[in-house]
Amino acid sequence: MFAPLRRATLFTLYQMSVLTGIFLLPVALVARRAGVPFPMHRVMQTIAKAYEEAAESSA
């Protein structure tokens, strides 16, 4: 019962991180021009990996 809930939660978090990344794209572009790294991809990769592991374990 907890596996589907966990998978749904991780999927929602992943979708929210993608949406946040889209909204923060202008900020990331300005930061990149200023020479400041903007590590949004790390957050998305971590959540995507956790979702994939949850999906594999429940299959």
C-alpha positions as CSV (number, residue, x, y, z in Angstrom):
1,M,0.0,0.0,0.0
2,F,2.9,2.4,0.7
3,A,4.7,1.7,-2.5
4,P,2.1,3.2,-4.8
5,L,1.8,6.2,-2.5
6,R,5.6,6.6,-2.5
7,R,5.7,6.3,-6.2
8,A,3.0,8.9,-6.7
9,T,4.6,11.3,-4.3
10,L,8.0,11.0,-6.1
11,F,6.3,11.5,-9.4
12,T,4.6,14.6,-8.1
13,L,7.9,15.9,-6.7
14,Y,9.6,15.3,-10.0
15,Q,7.0,17.1,-11.9
16,M,7.2,20.0,-9.5
17,S,11.0,20.2,-9.9
18,V,10.6,20.3,-13.7
19,L,8.0,23.1,-13.3
20,T,10.3,25.0,-10.9
21,G,13.2,24.6,-13.3
22,I,11.1,26.1,-16.1
23,F,10.1,29.0,-14.0
24,L,13.7,29.6,-12.8
25,L,15.2,29.4,-16.3
26,P,15.6,33.2,-16.6
27,V,17.3,33.3,-13.3
28,A,19.6,30.5,-14.3
29,L,20.5,32.3,-17.5
30,V,21.4,35.5,-15.7
31,A,23.3,33.5,-13.1
32,R,25.2,31.7,-15.8
33,R,26.2,35.0,-17.5
34,A,27.4,36.3,-14.1
35,G,29.5,33.1,-13.6
36,V,27.4,31.7,-10.8
37,P,26.5,28.0,-11.1
38,F,22.8,27.1,-10.8
39,P,22.5,23.4,-9.9
40,M,18.8,22.7,-10.6
41,H,19.8,19.6,-12.6
42,R,21.1,17.9,-9.5
43,V,17.7,18.2,-7.8
44,M,15.9,16.8,-10.8
45,Q,18.4,13.9,-11.3
46,T,18.1,12.9,-7.6
47,I,14.3,12.9,-7.7
48,A,14.2,11.1,-11.0
49,K,16.5,8.4,-9.8
50,A,14.4,7.9,-6.6
51,Y,11.2,7.6,-8.7
52,E,12.8,5.1,-11.1
53,E,14.0,2.9,-8.1
54,A,10.5,3.1,-6.6
55,A,8.9,2.1,-9.9
56,E,11.3,-0.8,-10.4
57,S,10.8,-2.1,-6.9
58,S,7.0,-2.1,-7.2
59,A,6.9,-3.9,-10.6
